[in-house]
Amino acid sequence: MMALRPPAADRLLAAGAFVLGVVVAVTLEALLVEDERSVDLWAVALLGAMSAPLLGRRRRPIAVVLAVLAVSTPYHILDYPHEATMPALLVAAFTAARYSELPRPAYSALVAVAAVLLPVVAASGQTRYALIAVGWLFVAFFAGLAVRFYRNWKAADTARLERERADEVERRVAEERVLIAAELHDVLAHGLAVANVQASVAAHLIDQLPGRGDATLQELSTTLHHLSDTSRATLHELRVVLDLLHGGEVEPTEPAPHLGELQRLVEMAEAADLRVEVQADALPEALPSTVSVVAYRIIQESLINVVRHSTATHATVRLDRDGDRLRIAVVDRGTARPSSNLTPAGFGILGMTGRAQAVGGELSAGPGESGGFEVRASLPLPQVLRVPS
């Protein structure tokens, strides 16, 4: 399988150890080392078998050391040029220290190599070479340890820098949230509070006029009362948002709005000259609070969008149960206001979509087939709320 294929570097390293071992063996034979056996096909085969385990050195470092040792032992016993085994042995010792997760097996493998190599080579009269070879094995082993410690230190340092960077980003985000909260408070909250006070005062003054029974004055008074109520509710929600931006856990002081207060949305829309027709069929008597709140917010945002961005004077809100889902549709047949085409799309539809998805539902919004604009949502209902059609 491709996942088990050794890296190109390991393939080159194994091939290099084999070639270098053969070159060393042939060179020593050319130097007429009379007390060693001549290089033949068996020597080349043993050198190849000694280098082959290096292909898996990253996955099984200790097994690689033991495999190289197992092949090198008969090579030395047969008294071939002993120096030719050093390339594979040095790489194996380095590998044991560099890639072994458990240090004890790595040290044990190194001691095993030294314990076998020293007497075997010494028995052939190459005691000086045996000591030098063992020394080089320890050098390669501790070089592997040094590389491993350096890589671990680099990884720890990189992780530390990433944590510091994440902390810095979080700190900057917190500062931006505080700044946004301050600006919202200085501009929007103050303006809404002033609008609320002025609307309340104006409504009160109209109610005190001698001709307050006049239809026009009554309509104006009703509009001002709606404006006062709307600005008060919006101011409350803005303060909740400001608390969230400051990072506080907000405990609601009032129940969250739900579908039971749908008439309130209708009155607010009609105060803005938008007539709303509500069609609700086969709804369960009780809806889950989360679904009810999400449905209310979707209808609220949809009607606000109609008032702001459409020329429509009539909108239809349809609510019905379809199996285990609550279907919501807010439809108008108006055209987009000219000013709406000049501004980019806001976050209203994105917010509604996010609310629907948060309870496992879905939402779509766009132009209707026969004109106007349509918002359609489907929200799941728990099993206990399913009622027969």
CORWOLIN-V19408 format. One record per residue. N is the residue number from 1. RES is the residue in three letters. PSI is psi in radians with two decimals (999 if undefined). NEAR is the number of other C-alpha atoms within 8 Angstrom. D_LAST is the distance of its C-alpha to the last C-alpha in Angstrom with 1 decimal. Layout:
N;RES;PSI;NEAR;D_LAST / N;RES;PSI;NEAR;D_LAST
This chain:
1;MET;2.65;4;56.7 / 2;MET;-0.57;4;57.1 / 3;ALA;-0.44;4;56.0 / 4;LEU;0.02;5;59.0 / 5;ARG;2.23;6;61.5 / 6;PRO;2.62;8;64.2 / 7;PRO;2.73;6;64.6 / 8;ALA;-0.64;6;67.3 / 9;ALA;-0.68;6;69.5 / 10;ASP;-0.62;12;69.6 / 11;ARG;-0.74;11;70.5 / 12;LEU;-0.66;8;73.3 / 13;LEU;-0.75;9;74.4 / 14;ALA;-0.76;14;74.6 / 15;ALA;-0.70;9;76.5 / 16;GLY;-0.71;8;78.8 / 17;ALA;-0.71;11;79.6 / 18;PHE;-0.87;14;80.5 / 19;VAL;-0.77;8;82.6 / 20;LEU;-0.66;10;84.4 / 21;GLY;-0.75;15;85.1 / 22;VAL;-0.75;11;86.6 / 23;VAL;-0.77;9;88.6 / 24;VAL;-0.76;10;89.9 / 25;ALA;-0.80;14;90.9 / 26;VAL;-0.68;9;92.7 / 27;THR;-0.77;8;94.4 / 28;LEU;-0.64;10;95.7 / 29;GLU;-0.66;11;96.9 / 30;ALA;-0.43;7;98.8 / 31;LEU;0.12;6;100.5 / 32;LEU;0.90;6;102.0 / 33;VAL;1.73;8;100.6 / 34;GLU;-0.42;5;102.6 / 35;ASP;0.20;4;101.2 / 36;GLU;2.67;8;97.7 / 37;ARG;2.54;9;96.3 / 38;SER;2.59;7;96.0 / 39;VAL;2.27;12;92.6 / 40;ASP;-2.97;6;91.2 / 41;LEU;-0.58;6;88.0 / 42;TRP;-0.68;7;87.1 / 43;ALA;-0.77;10;87.5 / 44;VAL;-0.72;10;85.3 / 45;ALA;-0.73;8;82.6 / 46;LEU;-0.68;11;82.7 / 47;LEU;-0.66;14;82.4 / 48;GLY;-0.75;9;79.4 / 49;ALA;-0.50;10;77.7 / 50;MET;-0.57;15;78.5 / 51;SER;-0.44;14;76.8 / 52;ALA;-0.73;8;73.7 / 53;PRO;-0.35;12;71.9 / 54;LEU;-0.29;14;71.9 / 55;LEU;-0.50;10;69.1 / 56;GLY;0.48;11;66.7 / 57;ARG;-0.52;13;68.4 / 58;ARG;-0.58;7;65.4 / 59;ARG;-0.69;5;63.1 / 60;ARG;1.24;9;65.6 / 61;PRO;-0.72;14;68.6 / 62;ILE;-0.72;11;70.2 / 63;ALA;-0.61;7;69.8 / 64;VAL;-0.76;13;71.5 / 65;VAL;-0.82;15;74.5 / 66;LEU;-0.62;10;74.9 / 67;ALA;-0.75;10;74.7 / 68;VAL;-0.72;15;77.3 / 69;LEU;-0.73;11;79.5 / 70;ALA;-0.64;8;79.1 / 71;VAL;-0.59;11;80.3 / 72;SER;-0.46;12;83.0 / 73;THR;-0.91;11;84.7 / 74;PRO;-0.52;8;86.0 / 75;TYR;-0.79;12;86.9 / 76;HIS;-0.67;12;89.2 / 77;ILE;-0.64;9;90.5 / 78;LEU;-0.05;7;91.5 / 79;ASP;0.66;10;93.4 / 80;TYR;2.95;13;92.1 / 81;PRO;2.00;13;92.5 / 82;HIS;-0.57;11;90.7 / 83;GLU;-0.37;9;89.9 / 84;ALA;-0.31;13;87.6 / 85;THR;-0.21;11;84.9 / 86;MET;-0.72;10;84.7 / 87;PRO;-0.84;11;82.1 / 88;ALA;-0.70;15;79.4 / 89;LEU;-0.71;12;80.3 / 90;LEU;-0.75;12;80.2 / 91;VAL;-0.71;10;76.8 / 92;ALA;-0.74;14;75.5 / 93;ALA;-0.75;15;76.9 / 94;PHE;-0.75;14;75.4 / 95;THR;-0.72;14;72.1 / 96;ALA;-0.71;15;72.0 / 97;ALA;-0.62;16;72.5 / 98;ARG;-0.71;10;70.2 / 99;TYR;-0.18;10;67.1 / 100;SER;2.28;13;67.2 / 101;GLU;-0.47;4;64.7 / 102;LEU;2.06;6;66.8 / 103;PRO;-0.61;8;70.4 / 104;ARG;-0.84;6;72.0 / 105;PRO;-0.57;9;71.4 / 106;ALA;-0.80;12;72.7 / 107;TYR;-0.69;9;75.9 / 108;SER;-0.72;8;76.2 / 109;ALA;-0.70;12;75.9 / 110;LEU;-0.77;13;78.6 / 111;VAL;-0.65;8;80.9 / 112;ALA;-0.75;8;80.4 / 113;VAL;-0.82;11;81.4 / 114;ALA;-0.72;10;84.5 / 115;ALA;-0.59;8;85.4 / 116;VAL;-0.76;9;85.3 / 117;LEU;-0.73;11;86.8 / 118;LEU;-0.92;12;89.7 / 119;PRO;-0.60;9;91.4 / 120;VAL;-0.83;11;90.7 / 121;VAL;-0.64;15;92.1 / 122;ALA;-0.58;11;94.9 / 123;ALA;-0.41;8;96.0 / 124;SER;0.15;8;96.8 / 125;GLY;0.23;6;99.2 / 126;GLN;0.87;9;96.8 / 127;THR;-0.76;11;96.6 / 128;ARG;-0.77;7;96.9 / 129;TYR;-0.69;9;94.1 / 130;ALA;-0.75;13;91.9 / 131;LEU;-0.74;9;92.2 / 132;ILE;-0.72;8;91.6 / 133;ALA;-0.77;9;88.5 / 134;VAL;-0.67;11;87.0 / 135;GLY;-0.79;8;87.7 / 136;TRP;-0.59;9;85.8 / 137;LEU;-0.75;13;82.9 / 138;PHE;-0.63;10;82.6 / 139;VAL;-0.81;8;82.9 / 140;ALA;-0.69;12;80.0 / 141;PHE;-0.83;15;77.9 / 142;PHE;-0.42;10;78.4 / 143;ALA;-0.71;10;77.8 / 144;GLY;-0.70;14;74.4 / 145;LEU;-0.73;11;73.8 / 146;ALA;-0.75;8;74.9 / 147;VAL;-0.70;9;72.5 / 148;ARG;-0.80;11;69.6 / 149;PHE;-0.67;8;70.4 / 150;TYR;-0.77;8;70.6 / 151;ARG;-0.72;8;67.3 / 152;ASN;-0.69;8;65.6 / 153;TRP;-0.73;8;67.2 / 154;LYS;-0.73;8;66.0 / 155;ALA;-0.74;8;62.4 / 156;ALA;-0.69;8;62.6 / 157;ASP;-0.70;8;64.1 / 158;THR;-0.73;8;61.4 / 159;ALA;-0.69;8;58.7 / 160;ARG;-0.75;8;60.5 / 161;LEU;-0.67;8;60.7 / 162;GLU;-0.71;8;57.0 / 163;ARG;-0.75;8;56.2 / 164;GLU;-0.69;8;58.5 / 165;ARG;-0.73;8;57.0 / 166;ALA;-0.70;8;53.5 / 167;ASP;-0.68;8;54.8 / 168;GLU;-0.73;8;56.5 / 169;VAL;-0.75;8;53.3 / 170;GLU;-0.69;8;51.4 / 171;ARG;-0.75;8;54.2 / 172;ARG;-0.69;8;54.2 / 173;VAL;-0.73;8;50.4 / 174;ALA;-0.72;10;50.8 / 175;GLU;-0.71;8;53.6 / 176;GLU;-0.67;8;51.6 / 177;ARG;-0.73;10;48.7 / 178;VAL;-0.72;10;51.2 / 179;LEU;-0.78;8;52.8 / 180;ILE;-0.75;9;49.5 / 181;ALA;-0.73;11;48.6 / 182;ALA;-0.74;8;52.0 / 183;GLU;-0.70;9;51.7 / 184;LEU;-0.71;10;48.2 / 185;HIS;-0.75;10;49.6 / 186;ASP;-0.56;8;52.7 / 187;VAL;-1.14;8;51.0 / 188;LEU;-0.85;9;47.4 / 189;ALA;-0.75;12;47.3 / 190;HIS;-0.78;9;50.5 / 191;GLY;-0.73;8;49.3 / 192;LEU;-0.70;12;46.0 / 193;ALA;-0.75;11;47.8 / 194;VAL;-0.77;8;50.3 / 195;ALA;-0.69;10;47.6 / 196;ASN;-0.79;13;45.8 / 197;VAL;-0.80;9;49.0 / 198;GLN;-0.70;8;50.1 / 199;ALA;-0.72;12;46.8 / 200;SER;-0.77;11;46.9 / 201;VAL;-0.78;8;50.5 / 202;ALA;-0.74;10;50.0 / 203;ALA;-0.71;13;47.1 / 204;HIS;-0.74;8;49.3 / 205;LEU;-0.71;8;52.3 / 206;ILE;-0.68;10;50.3 / 207;ASP;-0.36;8;49.0 / 208;GLN;-0.12;7;52.7 / 209;LEU;2.58;7;53.9 / 210;PRO;-0.63;5;55.2 / 211;GLY;0.57;6;53.0 / 212;ARG;-0.24;10;49.8 / 213;GLY;-0.16;7;48.2 / 214;ASP;2.43;7;48.5 / 215;ALA;-0.70;6;45.2 / 216;THR;-0.76;6;46.3 / 217;LEU;-0.63;11;47.4 / 218;GLN;-0.74;10;44.2 / 219;GLU;-0.73;8;42.1 / 220;LEU;-0.72;9;44.5 / 221;SER;-0.76;12;44.2 / 222;THR;-0.73;10;40.4 / 223;THR;-0.74;9;40.7 / 224;LEU;-0.66;12;43.2 / 225;HIS;-0.73;11;41.2 / 226;HIS;-0.75;10;38.2 / 227;LEU;-0.72;10;40.7 / 228;SER;-0.80;13;42.0 / 229;ASP;-0.76;9;38.6 / 230;THR;-0.80;9;37.6 / 231;SER;-0.60;12;41.0 / 232;ARG;-0.78;11;40.8 / 233;ALA;-0.71;8;37.4 / 234;THR;-0.68;9;38.6 / 235;LEU;-0.69;11;41.8 / 236;HIS;-0.82;8;40.0 / 237;GLU;-0.61;8;38.0 / 238;LEU;-0.69;9;41.2 / 239;ARG;-0.62;9;42.9 / 240;VAL;-0.76;9;40.3 / 241;VAL;-0.70;8;40.8 / 242;LEU;-0.70;11;44.5 / 243;ASP;-0.71;11;44.3 / 244;LEU;-0.72;10;42.4 / 245;LEU;-0.54;11;45.1 / 246;HIS;-0.08;10;47.7 / 247;GLY;0.15;7;46.1 / 248;GLY;2.72;7;45.1 / 249;GLU;2.02;6;42.1 / 250;VAL;2.18;7;40.3 / 251;GLU;2.08;4;38.8 / 252;PRO;2.36;6;36.5 / 253;THR;-0.22;4;38.0 / 254;GLU;2.64;4;34.8 / 255;PRO;2.54;5;31.1 / 256;ALA;2.50;6;29.5 / 257;PRO;2.62;8;27.5 / 258;HIS;3.13;12;23.7 / 259;LEU;-0.37;9;20.9 / 260;GLY;-0.30;6;21.7 / 261;GLU;0.42;8;24.9 / 262;LEU;-0.56;9;23.5 / 263;GLN;-0.53;7;25.4 / 264;ARG;-0.73;7;28.5 / 265;LEU;-0.70;9;28.0 / 266;VAL;-0.78;10;27.5 / 267;GLU;-0.70;8;30.7 / 268;MET;-0.72;10;32.6 / 269;ALA;-0.73;14;31.7 / 270;GLU;-0.49;10;32.6 / 271;ALA;-0.37;10;35.9 / 272;ALA;0.39;7;36.6 / 273;ASP;0.52;7;36.0 / 274;LEU;1.99;12;32.6 / 275;ARG;2.26;10;30.0 / 276;VAL;2.24;11;26.5 / 277;GLU;2.17;8;23.4 / 278;VAL;2.22;8;20.2 / 279;GLN;1.92;8;16.8 / 280;ALA;2.06;8;14.0 / 281;ASP;2.41;7;10.4 / 282;ALA;0.66;7;7.3 / 283;LEU;2.54;9;9.9 / 284;PRO;2.70;9;10.6 / 285;GLU;-0.59;4;13.4 / 286;ALA;2.26;5;15.8 / 287;LEU;2.63;9;16.3 / 288;PRO;2.48;8;19.1 / 289;SER;-0.67;7;22.3 / 290;THR;-0.77;7;23.3 / 291;VAL;-0.72;12;20.1 / 292;SER;-0.75;11;20.4 / 293;VAL;-0.77;12;24.1 / 294;VAL;-0.75;11;23.7 / 295;ALA;-0.75;11;21.2 / 296;TYR;-0.81;12;23.6 / 297;ARG;-0.65;9;26.6 / 298;ILE;-0.78;10;25.1 / 299;ILE;-0.72;10;24.4 / 300;GLN;-0.86;9;27.8 / 301;GLU;-0.65;10;29.7 / 302;SER;-0.76;10;28.1 / 303;LEU;-0.65;11;29.1 / 304;ILE;-0.72;9;32.5 / 305;ASN;-0.65;10;33.0 / 306;VAL;-0.80;12;32.2 / 307;VAL;-0.72;12;34.8 / 308;ARG;-0.72;6;37.3 / 309;HIS;-0.03;10;37.1 / 310;SER;2.69;11;35.7 / 311;THR;0.05;10;37.1 / 312;ALA;2.52;12;33.7 / 313;THR;0.02;8;33.5 / 314;HIS;2.39;10;29.8 / 315;ALA;2.62;15;26.9 / 316;THR;2.28;12;23.1 / 317;VAL;2.07;13;20.8 / 318;ARG;2.28;11;17.2 / 319;LEU;2.21;13;14.7 / 320;ASP;2.76;11;11.0 / 321;ARG;2.30;12;8.8 / 322;ASP;1.62;7;8.9 / 323;GLY;-2.06;5;8.2 / 324;ASP;0.47;11;11.0 / 325;ARG;2.56;10;12.7 / 326;LEU;2.11;13;13.3 / 327;ARG;2.34;13;14.6 / 328;ILE;2.36;13;17.6 / 329;ALA;2.25;12;19.7 / 330;VAL;2.01;14;23.0 / 331;VAL;2.38;12;24.7 / 332;ASP;2.81;12;28.1 / 333;ARG;0.39;11;30.3 / 334;GLY;3.13;11;33.6 / 335;THR;2.79;9;36.4 / 336;ALA;2.44;10;37.9 / 337;ARG;2.57;9;40.7 / 338;PRO;-0.64;6;44.1 / 339;SER;-0.48;7;44.7 / 340;SER;-0.50;9;41.6 / 341;ASN;-0.24;8;43.1 / 342;LEU;-0.14;6;46.1 / 343;THR;2.55;6;44.5 / 344;PRO;2.78;6;43.0 / 345;ALA;2.42;4;39.3 / 346;GLY;-2.79;5;38.6 / 347;PHE;0.14;6;36.6 / 348;GLY;-0.90;8;33.5 / 349;ILE;-0.69;8;31.4 / 350;LEU;-0.72;7;32.8 / 351;GLY;-0.75;8;31.9 / 352;MET;-0.73;12;28.3 / 353;THR;-0.76;11;28.1 / 354;GLY;-0.71;8;29.7 / 355;ARG;-0.77;10;27.3 / 356;ALA;-0.77;15;24.3 / 357;GLN;-0.50;10;26.0 / 358;ALA;-0.46;7;27.1 / 359;VAL;0.27;10;23.6 / 360;GLY;0.26;8;22.9 / 361;GLY;-2.92;11;21.3 / 362;GLU;2.77;10;22.8 / 363;LEU;2.50;12;23.9 / 364;SER;2.58;8;25.6 / 365;ALA;2.41;9;27.7 / 366;GLY;3.13;7;29.9 / 367;PRO;2.47;8;30.8 / 368;GLY;2.82;9;28.2 / 369;GLU;-0.59;4;28.6 / 370;SER;0.50;5;29.6 / 371;GLY;3.04;9;31.6 / 372;GLY;-2.73;12;31.1 / 373;PHE;2.51;12;29.5 / 374;GLU;2.39;12;26.0 / 375;VAL;2.14;13;24.7 / 376;ARG;2.33;11;21.5 / 377;ALA;2.64;12;20.3 / 378;SER;2.07;12;17.7 / 379;LEU;2.36;13;17.7 / 380;PRO;2.55;11;16.4 / 381;LEU;2.39;12;14.5 / 382;PRO;2.81;8;15.9 / 383;GLN;-0.66;6;14.4 / 384;VAL;-0.28;4;14.5 / 385;LEU;0.03;10;12.2 / 386;ARG;2.31;10;9.1 / 387;VAL;2.64;5;6.4 / 388;PRO;2.58;3;3.8 / 389;SER;999;3;0.0
